Amino acid sequence: MPTLYVVATPIGNLGDFSPRAVETLKNVALIAAEDTRVTQKLLAAFEIHTPLTSCHEHNERAKSERIVLRMLEEGIDVALTTDAGTPCISDPGSLLTAEAVKNGIPVLAIAGPTALAAALSVSGLPVDEFTFFGFLPRAKGELRAKLLEIAARSKIAVVHESPHRVAALLEAIQEVLPHTLVSASCDLTKKFEATVRGEVGAVLATLLQNPKMEKGEYCLVLQWQDALEPPRPPCTLSLEAQLFDGVVRGQTLRESMEALLEAGERKNAVYAASLRVKALLAQPDET
């Protein structure tokens, strides 16, 4: 029976690549890599000559079926790697592993480095319980809403962020949850690894003073300190009814629409509901 090996690769320091991982990559018939150019450099460093095929976010669905079919037809073992760290954790690979499981192929982990565990271990925060959220939304409104959501459902949150957007993320956290404790790690396991800890405003100020702030990927551990209002139960009224309610309470129709948009309702749906309300308000009284 063929086997799919999920192989963790170094997140920076080649010394973290385990002998078992090296042996696995040498012995499989094929390596499914997120970026074959990146993985080829790793293979060259350890004199591994196994053939490569790409398996990334843009081709993974179609490629997974072909790889699994080949495994079944030829009885070959395959290794799954990403550019750095453990596959499937904010990286491609989940579709390939799911396809293998669906077809009865054993999936084995070749454990190793992951930024998630490394950042937690050096955060200095209590990490007996945490929730991982990967990359957060980029749009400011969506990001604010997501931060409030994850603060309400987690004690400790771990997120990834690119070096070019880490300041914007910290600014958003400072705006909605200004007392959040942050441990921001970049270049984990590399020569210039750094972790900045403290309240979000202080961490942001420290990073902004660093001319090399945009040089490394970030993994942030967040401990929420701000008291949050309990979530409101979802409204079961139609959008039209909610618009009418706003008008009855003295709002203009425009103000009532804006309130629904701020609450997260879709713009197109609110606009369509407002047209129906306008039509009803314009009907003459027949009594």
matplotlib code that plots the C-alpha trace (Angstrom):
import matplotlib.pyplot as plt

x = [0.0, 1.4, 1.9, 1.7, 4.2, 3.5, 7.1, 7.9, 10.8, 12.9, 11.4, 14.8, 17.6, 18.6, 19.9, 16.3, 15.8, 15.5, 17.4, 14.1, 12.8, 15.9, 15.6, 12.0, 12.6, 15.3, 13.2, 9.9, 9.3, 8.0, 7.9, 4.8, 6.1, 4.5, 7.2, 9.6, 12.3, 12.3, 12.3, 15.0, 17.4, 16.6, 17.1, 20.5, 21.7, 21.1, 22.0, 18.5, 17.7, 14.0, 11.8, 9.5, 6.1, 4.3, 1.3, 0.3, -2.9, -3.7, -3.4, -3.9, -7.4, -6.7, -3.1, -4.3, -6.4, -3.6, -1.0, -3.3, -4.3, -0.6, 0.1, -2.6, -1.7, 2.1, 2.1, 4.5, 5.1, 4.9, 6.1, 4.2, 6.3, 5.7, 8.2, 8.8, 7.2, 4.5, 2.2, -1.6, -1.1, -1.8, -0.1, -1.3, -1.6, -5.1, -6.7, -4.0, -4.1, -7.9, -7.8, -5.4, -7.5, -10.6, -8.8, -7.6, -4.0, -2.1, -1.0, 1.9, 3.4, 7.2, 7.1, 9.3, 9.4, 6.3, 6.2, 3.0, 4.7, 7.9, 6.2, 4.1, 7.1, 8.9, 5.9, 6.1, 2.3, 0.2, -0.3, -2.2, -5.1, -4.9, -6.7, -4.9, -6.5, -3.8, -4.0, -6.7, -8.8, -7.1, -10.0, -10.2, -13.9, -13.6, -10.4, -12.0, -15.0, -12.8, -10.6, -13.7, -15.0, -11.8, -11.3, -14.7, -14.0, -10.4, -8.0, -4.9, -4.9, -2.1, -2.0, 0.4, 1.1, 3.3, 6.1, 4.4, 1.1, 2.1, 1.9, -1.6, -2.7, -1.2, -2.9, -6.2, -5.7, -4.8, -7.9, -10.4, -8.6, -6.0, -4.8, -4.0, -0.7, 1.3, 4.3, 5.4, 8.1, 9.9, 12.7, 12.1, 15.2, 17.2, 20.3, 18.4, 15.4, 13.6, 10.5, 8.9, 6.6, 4.2, 1.0, 0.0, 0.8, 4.3, 5.0, 3.8, 6.0, 9.0, 8.5, 7.9, 11.3, 13.0, 14.2, 14.2, 10.6, 9.6, 12.3, 10.8, 7.5, 5.7, 3.9, 1.9, 0.6, -2.2, -3.7, -6.9, -7.1, -10.1, -13.5, -15.9, -19.7, -21.5, -22.5, -26.0, -28.4, -28.9, -31.8, -34.6, -36.4, -36.3, -34.2, -37.4, -38.7, -35.4, -35.5, -39.1, -38.1, -35.3, -37.7, -40.3, -37.6, -36.9, -34.1, -34.1, -34.2, -30.6, -29.5, -31.4, -29.6, -26.2, -26.9, -27.5, -24.4, -22.3, -23.8, -22.4, -25.4, -24.6, -24.8, -26.8, -29.4, -29.8, -30.3, -32.9, -34.8, -34.7, -36.3, -39.1, -39.6, -39.6, -42.3, -44.5, -44.0, -45.1, -48.4, -51.5, -53.6, -56.8, -58.8]
y = [0.0, 3.4, 6.0, 9.8, 11.4, 15.0, 16.3, 19.5, 21.5, 24.2, 27.6, 29.2, 27.2, 24.1, 22.5, 21.9, 19.4, 16.0, 12.9, 11.2, 13.9, 13.7, 9.9, 10.1, 12.6, 10.3, 7.2, 8.3, 8.2, 11.7, 15.0, 17.2, 20.7, 24.0, 25.7, 23.3, 26.0, 26.5, 22.8, 22.1, 24.4, 22.4, 19.1, 20.3, 21.1, 17.5, 15.8, 14.5, 13.7, 12.7, 14.1, 17.0, 18.1, 21.3, 21.2, 24.7, 26.7, 27.3, 23.7, 21.6, 20.4, 19.0, 17.9, 16.0, 13.7, 13.0, 12.3, 10.0, 8.1, 7.7, 6.4, 3.8, 2.7, 2.6, 1.7, 4.6, 6.6, 10.4, 13.2, 16.5, 19.6, 23.3, 26.2, 26.2, 24.6, 22.0, 21.5, 22.1, 24.7, 28.0, 26.3, 24.1, 20.3, 19.8, 18.8, 16.3, 14.7, 14.6, 12.9, 10.3, 9.6, 9.3, 6.6, 4.6, 5.7, 6.0, 9.5, 9.8, 12.9, 13.5, 16.1, 19.1, 22.9, 25.1, 28.8, 28.4, 26.2, 28.2, 31.6, 30.2, 28.7, 32.1, 34.3, 34.4, 34.1, 31.3, 28.9, 26.0, 27.0, 28.8, 29.1, 29.4, 31.7, 31.9, 35.0, 37.5, 39.6, 42.5, 44.9, 47.2, 46.7, 42.9, 42.9, 44.9, 42.5, 39.5, 40.7, 41.3, 37.8, 36.0, 37.9, 36.8, 33.1, 32.6, 33.2, 33.3, 33.7, 33.0, 34.6, 34.9, 38.2, 39.3, 41.8, 44.4, 44.3, 43.6, 47.4, 47.6, 44.6, 46.0, 49.4, 47.7, 45.7, 48.9, 50.6, 48.0, 46.2, 48.6, 46.6, 43.4, 41.8, 40.9, 38.7, 39.4, 37.0, 37.3, 35.4, 32.5, 30.2, 32.5, 34.5, 37.7, 36.1, 38.7, 38.7, 41.9, 41.6, 44.0, 45.9, 46.3, 50.1, 49.5, 46.6, 48.7, 51.6, 49.3, 47.8, 51.1, 52.3, 49.2, 49.9, 46.2, 45.6, 44.5, 41.9, 38.8, 36.9, 37.4, 35.0, 36.9, 35.6, 37.7, 37.8, 39.8, 42.1, 44.3, 43.5, 42.7, 43.2, 39.9, 39.1, 40.2, 37.4, 37.4, 39.5, 37.4, 40.4, 40.9, 43.8, 45.7, 45.3, 46.6, 49.6, 50.3, 50.0, 52.6, 55.0, 54.6, 55.4, 58.7, 57.8, 58.8, 55.8, 56.6, 56.5, 53.2, 51.8, 52.9, 51.2, 47.9, 48.2, 48.9, 45.8, 43.7, 43.3, 43.1, 46.4, 45.0, 43.4, 46.5, 48.7, 46.3, 46.3, 50.1, 50.2, 48.0, 50.2, 53.4, 51.8, 50.9, 54.3, 56.0, 54.1, 56.2, 55.6, 53.8, 54.1]
z = [0.0, -0.9, 1.8, 1.8, 4.1, 5.3, 5.9, 7.9, 6.5, 8.2, 8.8, 8.6, 10.2, 8.1, 11.3, 12.3, 9.4, 11.0, 9.9, 9.5, 7.2, 5.0, 4.9, 3.9, 1.1, -0.2, -0.2, -1.7, -5.4, -5.7, -3.7, -4.0, -3.2, -2.8, -4.9, -6.6, -6.8, -3.1, -2.3, -4.9, -2.9, 0.3, -1.5, -2.9, 0.6, 1.7, -1.6, -2.2, -5.8, -5.7, -8.5, -7.7, -8.8, -7.9, -5.6, -4.5, -3.8, -7.5, -8.7, -5.6, -6.3, -9.8, -8.9, -5.8, -7.8, -10.3, -7.6, -5.7, -8.9, -9.7, -6.1, -6.5, -10.0, -9.5, -5.8, -5.0, -1.8, -2.0, 0.3, 0.7, 1.5, 1.6, 1.4, 5.2, 8.2, 8.4, 5.4, 5.8, 8.6, 6.7, 3.8, 0.9, 1.4, 3.0, -0.3, -1.1, 2.4, 2.2, -1.3, 0.1, 3.1, 0.9, -1.2, 1.8, 1.5, 4.9, 5.7, 8.1, 9.7, 9.6, 12.4, 12.5, 12.6, 12.6, 13.3, 15.3, 18.0, 18.0, 18.5, 21.3, 23.1, 23.3, 23.9, 27.7, 27.7, 29.3, 26.4, 28.0, 25.8, 22.5, 19.1, 15.7, 13.1, 10.4, 8.2, 9.1, 6.6, 4.9, 4.5, 7.5, 8.3, 8.0, 10.1, 12.9, 13.0, 12.9, 15.8, 18.0, 17.0, 17.9, 21.1, 22.2, 21.6, 22.5, 25.5, 23.4, 19.6, 17.2, 13.8, 10.8, 9.0, 6.2, 7.0, 4.8, 6.7, 10.3, 11.2, 9.8, 11.8, 15.1, 14.4, 14.0, 17.2, 19.0, 17.7, 18.8, 21.7, 22.9, 26.0, 24.1, 25.1, 22.0, 21.4, 17.8, 16.4, 13.1, 11.4, 13.8, 14.0, 11.7, 12.6, 13.3, 15.0, 17.2, 19.4, 20.7, 23.7, 25.5, 25.1, 21.4, 21.3, 22.7, 20.3, 17.3, 18.3, 18.6, 15.2, 13.5, 14.8, 13.3, 9.7, 9.0, 10.2, 6.7, 6.3, 7.9, 8.2, 11.5, 13.9, 16.6, 19.9, 21.3, 24.8, 25.1, 28.1, 27.1, 28.5, 25.7, 25.7, 25.5, 21.9, 21.0, 19.9, 16.1, 14.8, 13.2, 11.7, 7.9, 6.6, 5.7, 9.2, 10.7, 8.3, 9.4, 13.0, 12.5, 10.8, 13.6, 16.2, 14.4, 12.0, 8.4, 6.0, 5.1, 8.7, 9.2, 6.2, 7.5, 10.8, 9.1, 7.0, 10.2, 11.7, 8.8, 6.5, 2.8, 0.9, -2.0, 0.3, 2.3, -0.8, -2.2, 1.1, 1.2, -2.3, -1.1, 2.1, 0.0, -2.2, 0.8, 2.4, -0.9, -1.1, -0.4, 2.6, 1.4, 4.6]

ax = plt.figure().add_subplot(projection="3d")
ax.plot(x, y, z, "-o")
ax.set_aspect("equal")
plt.show()
